[in-house]
Amino acid sequence: MPSGFRPAAAFRTERKQENSLKSLTSKSEQRFSFIILILPAVCIYYAVMAFPTVFSVILSVTNYNSGKIFGNPNIKFSGFISYIRTFQDPYFYGAMKNNFLIVLMSVFGQIPLGFILAYILSRKLVKGVDFFQAMIYLPNVISPVIIGILFKSFYLNQDSVYMEILRMFKPDAEFTISNHPMLPVLFVMLWMYAGLYVIIFLANIQRIDTSIIEAANIDGAGEAQTLRHIILPALSGVIVTSAILAIAGSLKIFDLIFVMTQGGPAQQTNVLSLYMYSKAFRGASNYPLANAISTIMVIISFILIGVTRSVEKRFGGREE
């Protein structure tokens, strides 16, 4: 056998080792690149979301009221006193009831209305689709503060445009919203956020293969049958995702109600975020109580989203 000759088996073994080494190197590089890419997002998440949430829970079980937080010898563990006081306050239940009203209006008002409008636009049942699409989505690009001021000046005071028009037909009319104070707020939220779900549903309806709808129409299916047997099953997962967005947005609503009513009259339009704000920054500050309210809001949010996710596992995930 010549002195420089290597058997084919040895050559194949070396090639396998080289390929294995290259594969390991490639995986290591991919893992390192992945870590580098996600590290900024993870750091921002923990700094902006996770740490404040955990810190809020810690403050809610202390007696902290003012001054510096770190290195303060007067801060002591007080247990669940703040939570007990929260559940003993009748205004807390009023605020929570209003939040659930907003959740119900969002899930069973904004989402169905957004779907109906998106279906009408996608099927071109009206003329000027581009115009209506822009007009429906327009409230979402306007600040909630501006919208709150506009509707307040139009409706929610004695000298509003609404009252001036009403006095043309009934001169002795007096402004009052004490009977149903949440109705104006719910109406504004319905008008303001329905356009978001129109865009979501419109984008997903356009993903459905048009040949399926055309085949159903050829077979004699009407609009109602097409909607029930083709479009709704294809959008089941999108509907659940929209419900999660609606629940999350409903629980954190603050700016619109703060501008329109500030929780009045007599805290009848209070919501949990506004209730928490009043405990922290109005009158005598009670930071543990405010943080207890924020913790309860997070728990309620997790519960509602968990229920929605369980519904998704049972009915969702069938979209093509």
C-alpha positions as CSV (number, residue, x, y, z in Angstrom):
1,M,0.0,0.0,0.0
2,P,1.5,3.4,-0.9
3,S,2.7,5.5,2.0
4,G,0.3,8.4,1.5
5,F,-2.8,6.4,0.8
6,R,-5.9,6.6,3.2
7,P,-8.7,4.0,3.1
8,A,-12.1,5.3,1.9
9,A,-13.7,4.4,5.3
10,A,-11.2,6.7,7.1
11,F,-11.9,9.5,4.6
12,R,-15.6,9.2,5.1
13,T,-15.2,9.3,8.9
14,E,-13.2,12.5,8.7
15,R,-15.8,14.1,6.4
16,K,-18.6,13.2,8.9
17,Q,-16.6,14.7,11.7
18,E,-16.0,17.9,9.7
19,N,-19.7,18.1,8.8
20,S,-20.7,17.4,12.4
21,L,-18.3,20.2,13.6
22,K,-19.7,22.6,11.0
23,S,-23.2,21.7,12.1
24,L,-22.4,22.3,15.7
25,T,-20.7,25.6,14.8
26,S,-23.7,26.7,12.7
27,K,-26.2,25.9,15.5
28,S,-24.0,27.7,18.0
29,E,-23.9,30.7,15.8
30,Q,-27.7,30.6,15.2
31,R,-28.3,30.3,19.0
32,F,-25.9,33.2,19.7
33,S,-27.6,35.3,17.0
34,F,-31.0,34.5,18.4
35,I,-30.0,35.5,21.9
36,I,-28.5,38.8,20.6
37,L,-31.6,39.6,18.7
38,I,-34.1,39.0,21.4
39,L,-32.0,40.3,24.3
40,P,-33.0,44.0,23.9
41,A,-36.7,43.1,23.7
42,V,-36.5,40.9,26.8
43,C,-34.6,43.6,28.7
44,I,-37.2,46.2,27.7
45,Y,-40.1,43.9,28.7
46,Y,-38.7,43.2,32.1
47,A,-37.8,46.8,32.7
48,V,-41.2,48.2,31.5
49,M,-43.7,45.4,32.2
50,A,-42.5,42.7,34.6
51,F,-40.5,44.7,37.1
52,P,-43.2,47.4,37.7
53,T,-45.9,44.7,38.0
54,V,-43.9,42.7,40.6
55,F,-42.9,45.9,42.4
56,S,-46.6,47.0,42.5
57,V,-47.5,43.8,44.2
58,I,-44.8,44.3,46.8
59,L,-45.9,47.9,47.5
60,S,-49.5,46.8,48.0
61,V,-48.6,44.7,51.1
62,T,-46.5,47.5,52.7
63,N,-47.4,50.7,54.6
64,Y,-45.5,53.0,52.2
65,N,-47.2,56.4,51.8
66,S,-44.5,58.9,50.7
67,G,-40.8,59.6,50.6
68,K,-38.1,57.5,49.2
69,I,-38.8,53.8,48.6
70,F,-35.4,52.2,48.7
71,G,-33.5,52.4,52.0
72,N,-36.6,53.8,53.9
73,P,-36.6,52.3,57.4
74,N,-40.2,53.3,58.0
75,I,-41.6,50.9,55.3
76,K,-42.9,47.8,56.9
77,F,-44.9,44.8,55.8
78,S,-48.6,45.3,56.5
79,G,-50.2,42.2,55.1
80,F,-53.3,42.3,53.0
81,I,-54.9,45.3,54.7
82,S,-55.1,47.2,51.5
83,Y,-56.9,44.4,49.7
84,I,-59.4,44.1,52.6
85,R,-60.1,47.8,52.5
86,T,-60.5,47.7,48.7
87,F,-63.1,44.9,48.9
88,Q,-64.9,46.8,51.7
89,D,-65.3,50.0,49.6
90,P,-68.6,50.1,47.7
91,Y,-67.1,52.4,45.1
92,F,-64.7,49.6,44.1
93,Y,-67.7,47.4,43.1
94,G,-69.2,50.3,41.2
95,A,-66.0,50.8,39.3
96,M,-65.7,47.1,38.6
97,K,-69.3,46.9,37.4
98,N,-68.6,49.8,34.9
99,N,-65.5,48.0,33.7
100,F,-67.5,44.8,33.1
101,L,-70.1,46.9,31.2
102,I,-67.3,48.2,29.0
103,V,-66.0,44.6,28.5
104,L,-69.5,43.4,27.5
105,M,-70.0,46.3,25.1
106,S,-66.6,45.7,23.6
107,V,-67.0,41.9,23.1
108,F,-70.7,41.9,22.1
109,G,-70.8,45.4,20.6
110,Q,-67.6,46.5,19.0
111,I,-66.6,43.1,17.6
112,P,-70.0,42.1,16.1
113,L,-70.4,45.7,14.6
114,G,-66.9,45.6,13.3
115,F,-67.5,42.2,11.7
116,I,-70.8,43.2,10.1
117,L,-69.2,46.4,8.6
118,A,-66.2,44.4,7.4
119,Y,-68.4,41.8,5.8
120,I,-70.4,44.5,4.0
121,L,-67.3,46.2,2.7
122,S,-65.5,43.0,1.7
123,R,-68.6,41.8,-0.2
124,K,-69.0,45.3,-1.8
125,L,-72.6,45.5,-0.8
126,V,-72.3,49.3,-0.8
127,K,-70.6,51.7,-3.1
128,G,-67.6,53.8,-2.1
129,V,-65.9,51.0,-0.2
130,D,-62.6,52.9,0.2
131,F,-64.4,56.0,1.5
132,F,-66.4,54.1,4.1
133,Q,-63.3,52.2,5.2
134,A,-61.4,55.4,5.8
135,M,-64.3,57.0,7.6
136,I,-64.9,54.0,9.9
137,Y,-61.2,53.8,10.8
138,L,-60.8,57.5,11.3
139,P,-61.6,57.7,15.0
140,N,-58.7,55.3,15.7
141,V,-56.1,57.9,14.5
142,I,-57.6,60.6,16.7
143,S,-56.4,61.0,20.3
144,P,-59.0,59.7,22.9
145,V,-58.5,63.0,24.7
146,I,-59.6,65.0,21.7
147,I,-62.6,62.7,21.2
148,G,-63.5,63.0,24.8
149,I,-63.4,66.8,24.7
150,L,-65.5,66.8,21.4
151,F,-68.2,64.6,22.8
152,K,-68.2,66.4,26.1
153,S,-68.8,69.8,24.4
154,F,-71.4,68.2,22.1
155,Y,-73.4,66.3,24.8
156,L,-72.2,66.3,28.4
157,N,-73.0,69.8,29.7
158,Q,-75.9,72.2,30.1
159,D,-74.8,74.4,27.2
160,S,-73.8,71.6,24.8
161,V,-74.9,71.4,21.2
162,Y,-77.2,68.5,22.0
163,M,-79.0,70.6,24.7
164,E,-79.3,73.6,22.3
165,I,-80.9,71.4,19.7
166,L,-83.2,69.8,22.3
167,R,-84.4,73.2,23.5
168,M,-85.6,74.1,20.0
169,F,-88.3,71.5,20.6
170,K,-88.5,71.6,24.4
171,P,-87.6,75.0,25.8
172,D,-87.6,73.9,29.4
173,A,-85.3,70.9,28.9
174,E,-82.7,70.4,31.6
175,F,-79.5,68.4,31.1
176,T,-79.2,65.2,33.2
177,I,-77.4,61.9,32.8
178,S,-78.0,60.7,36.4
179,N,-80.3,57.9,35.2
180,H,-77.9,56.2,32.8
181,P,-74.6,57.9,33.1
182,M,-72.6,55.2,31.4
183,L,-74.6,55.2,28.2
184,P,-72.8,58.2,26.6
185,V,-69.4,56.7,27.5
186,L,-70.4,53.3,26.0
187,F,-71.7,54.9,22.9
188,V,-68.5,56.9,22.3
189,M,-66.3,53.8,22.9
190,L,-68.5,51.8,20.5
191,W,-68.1,54.5,17.8
192,M,-64.4,55.0,18.5
193,Y,-63.0,51.4,18.5
194,A,-65.3,49.5,16.2
195,G,-63.2,50.7,13.2
196,L,-60.2,48.8,14.6
197,Y,-62.1,45.5,14.3
198,V,-63.3,46.4,10.9
199,I,-59.7,46.5,9.7
200,I,-58.8,43.3,11.5
201,F,-61.8,41.4,10.0
202,L,-61.5,43.0,6.6
203,A,-57.8,41.9,6.3
204,N,-58.7,38.3,7.3
205,I,-61.8,38.0,5.1
206,Q,-59.6,39.0,2.1
207,R,-57.4,36.0,2.9
208,I,-60.2,33.6,2.3
209,D,-59.9,31.9,-1.1
210,T,-62.5,33.5,-3.3
211,S,-62.9,30.3,-5.3
212,I,-64.6,28.7,-2.3
213,I,-67.1,31.5,-2.0
214,E,-67.7,31.4,-5.8
215,A,-68.2,27.7,-5.8
216,A,-70.7,28.0,-2.9
217,N,-72.6,30.7,-4.9
218,I,-72.7,28.5,-8.0
219,D,-74.2,25.7,-5.8
220,G,-76.9,28.1,-4.8
221,A,-75.7,29.3,-1.4
222,G,-77.0,32.7,-0.4
223,E,-75.3,35.4,1.6
224,A,-76.5,34.0,4.9
225,Q,-75.3,30.5,4.1
226,T,-71.9,31.7,2.9
227,L,-71.5,33.7,6.0
228,R,-72.4,30.9,8.4
229,H,-70.7,28.0,6.7
230,I,-67.6,29.6,5.1
231,I,-66.6,33.0,6.5
232,L,-67.4,32.5,10.2
233,P,-65.6,29.2,10.6
234,A,-62.6,30.6,8.8
235,L,-62.5,33.6,11.2
236,S,-63.1,31.7,14.5
237,G,-59.5,32.2,15.7
238,V,-59.5,35.9,14.7
239,I,-62.7,36.5,16.6
240,V,-61.2,35.0,19.8
241,T,-58.0,37.1,19.3
242,S,-60.2,40.2,18.8
243,A,-62.0,39.3,22.1
244,I,-58.7,39.2,23.9
245,L,-57.7,42.6,22.6
246,A,-61.2,44.0,23.5
247,I,-60.9,42.7,27.1
248,A,-57.4,44.0,27.6
249,G,-58.3,47.4,26.2
250,S,-61.5,47.6,28.3
251,L,-59.8,47.0,31.6
252,K,-57.1,49.7,31.0
253,I,-59.5,52.4,29.7
254,F,-58.7,55.7,31.4
255,D,-58.1,58.8,29.3
256,L,-61.5,58.9,27.5
257,I,-63.5,58.6,30.7
258,F,-61.2,61.0,32.6
259,V,-61.8,63.7,30.0
260,M,-65.5,63.1,29.5
261,T,-66.8,62.6,33.1
262,Q,-63.8,62.3,35.5
263,G,-65.9,59.5,37.1
264,G,-68.9,61.6,37.8
265,P,-71.6,62.3,38.6
266,A,-71.1,60.9,42.1
267,Q,-68.6,58.3,40.8
268,Q,-71.3,56.6,38.7
269,T,-68.9,56.5,35.7
270,N,-65.9,55.4,37.7
271,V,-63.7,52.6,36.3
272,L,-60.9,50.6,38.0
273,S,-58.1,52.6,36.5
274,L,-59.7,55.9,37.4
275,Y,-60.5,54.6,40.9
276,M,-56.9,53.6,41.3
277,Y,-55.7,57.1,40.0
278,S,-57.9,58.8,42.6
279,K,-56.5,56.8,45.5
280,A,-53.0,57.4,44.4
281,F,-53.0,61.1,43.3
282,R,-56.2,62.7,44.6
283,G,-56.6,63.9,48.2
284,A,-54.7,62.0,50.8
285,S,-52.5,59.6,48.7
286,N,-52.8,55.9,49.6
287,Y,-50.2,54.1,47.4
288,P,-50.6,50.6,48.9
289,L,-54.4,50.8,48.2
290,A,-53.8,52.0,44.7
291,N,-51.3,49.2,44.0
292,A,-53.7,46.7,45.5
293,I,-56.3,47.9,43.0
294,S,-53.8,47.6,40.1
295,T,-52.9,44.0,41.2
296,I,-56.6,43.1,41.3
297,M,-57.0,44.6,37.7
298,V,-54.1,42.3,36.5
299,I,-55.7,39.3,38.2
300,I,-59.1,40.1,36.6
301,S,-57.4,40.5,33.2
302,F,-55.6,37.1,33.5
303,I,-58.9,35.4,34.5
304,L,-60.9,36.9,31.6
305,I,-58.1,36.2,29.1
306,G,-57.8,32.7,30.4
307,V,-61.5,32.1,29.9
308,T,-61.2,33.5,26.4
309,R,-58.3,31.2,25.7
310,S,-60.2,28.2,26.9
311,V,-63.0,29.2,24.5
312,E,-60.4,29.5,21.7
313,K,-59.1,25.9,22.4
314,R,-62.7,24.6,22.1
315,F,-64.1,26.6,19.2
316,G,-61.1,28.4,17.6
317,G,-58.2,27.5,15.4
318,R,-60.3,26.4,12.4
319,E,-59.3,29.2,10.1
320,E,-57.6,28.3,6.9
